[in-house]
Amino acid sequence: MDKVYLDYAATTPLDPGVLSAMQPCLVGHFANPNSLHSSGREAFSVLEQARKRVSELLGAKMPSEIIFNSGGTEGDNAALFGLVAWNKAKKPLHLVVSAIEHHAVLHPAKRLASLGHEITYLAPGADGVVSPEDLRAAIKENTALVSIMTANNEIGSVQPIRELAEVAHAHGALFHTDAVQALGKCPIDLEHFGADAVSFSGHKIYGPKGIGVFYLRRKTSFLPQMLGGGQENGRRSGTQNVAGAVGFAAALERELENRADENQRLVTLRDHLIDEALSASSRVSLSVDPREKPGHYLPHIASLLVDGLESETMILRLDQRGFEVSGGSACSSSSLEPSHVLKAIGVSTDLAYGSLRISLGRYTTLQDIDAFVTALSEIL
Ligand code: PLP
């Protein structure tokens, strides 16, 4: 039985072209890029070329704003701990995070709260979008950091980052955004994006797992969280993953190449999936309707709610039929708690227990969608 993978928001397969770009670094340029001998200098040069390419593709002002790390989780942790810990002037500190952040932001926020800082969890509207006015109202005199994700991994809502960042800056707070899901889907031009720090991950864009990019705008005060050999200009110690960095740059290049056409193709598939799933059964509804506001949701995520069946049961039954999907996000799908994202947008607990996240990607076809809807109808 051929499997139909519909979980691209959890991770994507490695692009074969990315693998080819990485191969020489895994074998030839194996040397430590921090070694002074010629092989080390060669590896360093390959690493710096990758940094320069990423910086250009993302519209950073200078390559030194690009820090290679292990992925989105590390970037989010670095932002929350590293952008707050330096700030001794405002004490105790206040942070604002959206209530629909990934746990890589929410759990560090909880840790900061346990250390005496105050956190405001900003609720989005029922459409999953955070309003700049609500942010303005939440900010206090001692707000040091605002962290609001560019696009949500469960419901796909895209936030007005520039406006949100302006509100934070107008009140003297730094602004971080988790752009892990937005990369390749939303236009990102870092110099004009408004954020002081941004987290990205390679494995959501057909790149390798375990590599990420943390953008830190020049002159932003930051207390490094990973201490050691002082790599990455002292901001993230640890021998760099040269092959991973090359893979990230190659994956990003490919992801951005055909973005407008591919996003349009995904929107067409997603809307077809939604139309068909809604007409297949009156028990199916949507947590948000991306068809209502074109451009305000990621093109590849559909968040369905099924009345009277639990996510886990549906995921396993769909899996038996060859369809691979998620409940909420992949990392919370093993938990029996309903998704915090669905709760935050006002979905009832009962309905949230029956959530399905279908996420499409490069290899998804119309036939896959039709076959999925047939399988969904069968299990209902
Ligand atoms: N942030 C968001 C929005 C995500 O979707 C994910 C991955 O699911 C992460 C952070 C974590 O990224 P990584 O798996 O690279 O640590």
Residues whose N, C-alpha, C, O or C-beta is under 5 A from the ligand:
A	BS01	PLP	A9 A10 S70 G71 G72 T73 E74 H102 A104 A151 N153 D178 V180 Q181 S201
